[in-house]
Every structure is written in structure tokens, then in C-alpha cells.
Amino acid sequence: MRVPRHYLCGSDRGFPVLLPFPVMARTKEFDEDTVLDKARDLFWERGYHATSIQDLEAYLGISRSSLYRFFGGKRELYDRTLARYQEENFQLLRRQLGHTKNLKADLTNLLLATARQYSPDCAALAKGCYLVNATTEMANACSRALDFVADNRERFVDIVVELLAAAQRRGELDPQADPKPLANYLFLCYNGLQVVVQTRVDRNDLVATVTHIVDALPWTDPA
């Protein structure tokens, strides 16, 4: 009996995927950015582990062979959606916190927008942050996830340290304060809010908490 030849195509859960047909070069019949955005939405709604290859095929409208050929597999696709979301999130963060000369007001508006994701009628709770959700699901399951989470924290802190230092130069923030621990404090508060907004917490309580979070920083003008 002749054993059919198999061909390498991508990977699944770290193992090579063998297909019983040769992998031919093909032109993509889909828009890659659209597929990444749709995959992100599906992973965001269901989580990584609850999303199957069959789910991805059906929702993305591409075949399993195309998924492996162009994206490498489920995990590789997931990692790419996280990286894409991270870049978009940091661009948004810079716009939200760097467009005025009033960092205190910008921080307040950023955290208030996060707190107000909550739906008062409880019919549909907020999805939270895609990266934070990935952290809570994947951090203990994969070293690559831990590396990604660490990189996300470092980049957030670096951006906020830069903004805090600029606020010090403007005289808005105590010049003797160390920006690094303040940035870490804001990272913890921001990401904590992203988790809490997914629960049935009173929105007014969250909004009041935001005021205390921002007021705790050593502003030169406490008003």
C-alpha cells in the first residue's frame, strides 16, 4: 500500500501541519487587514481557547488552507491581531494624552472614557480591552503571551513617563516626583478599570474612583 505524500503548511499549537496536497503559490483572494480585524473581533468576543479553526473559517470566510498558508495557524493569527491592536491602541493613547498641555485633564478624560464603557442597563456589559482580556486568559498558559504582556506594559509606561516629564517641565507636575513609579501606578489603574468595567459595578462609583486616581498624582495645582 502506498503511503500518500504530505506537505508542510504552517503550524498549529506549535506543531507543523501536514496537508495531503502540495502548497502552491496563490494570490490572496481577501483583504488581509479586514481578515485581521474580523479575527480580532471573534477572539475578543469568545477568547482564544473557545475559538476553533472551524469558527475562524466560518466567520472570516476563508478556507483552512488559506488560513495556514497566509497566517501560519490559529496561534499565529491571534498573535498578529494582538500586535495590530497594540499598535492602534498606542497611537490612540498618544493622541488622547498628548494633544493638549493639560495632562491632568487628559488623564481624567481617558480614564472616564474607560469607566463609561459600562452599560447601565446591564443588557450588554463592556468587552473591556482586547489586550487586557488576552492577559487574563493567556498569561499563565504561554511564555509568548507573557513576553507580549511585558512588552505592552513597558511601552505604556515609556509613553506615560515621557508625558509626565513634559508636564513637569511645564510646571504642571511636581518636578521632584519620579515619573516611572507614577507611570506604573497609572498602568495598573488603567488596566484594572478595563477588567472592572466588564462586571456589574455601579458606573457612578467608577467615575468617582477615576477622580481619586488622577488626584493622587503630585500636581502643582491641585484644583
Secondary structure, DSSP 8 states (H G I E B T S, - for coil): ------EEEEEETTEEEEESS--------S-HHHHHHHHHHHHHHH-STT--HHHHHHHHT--HHHHHHHH-SHHHHHHHHHHHHHHHHHHHHHHHHHSSS-HHHHHHHHHHHHHTTS-TTSSS-----HHHHHHHHHTTT-HHHHHHHHHHHHHHHHHHHHHHHHHHHHTSB-TTS-HHHHHHHHHHHHHHHHHHTTS---HHHHHHHHHHHHHTS-BSS--
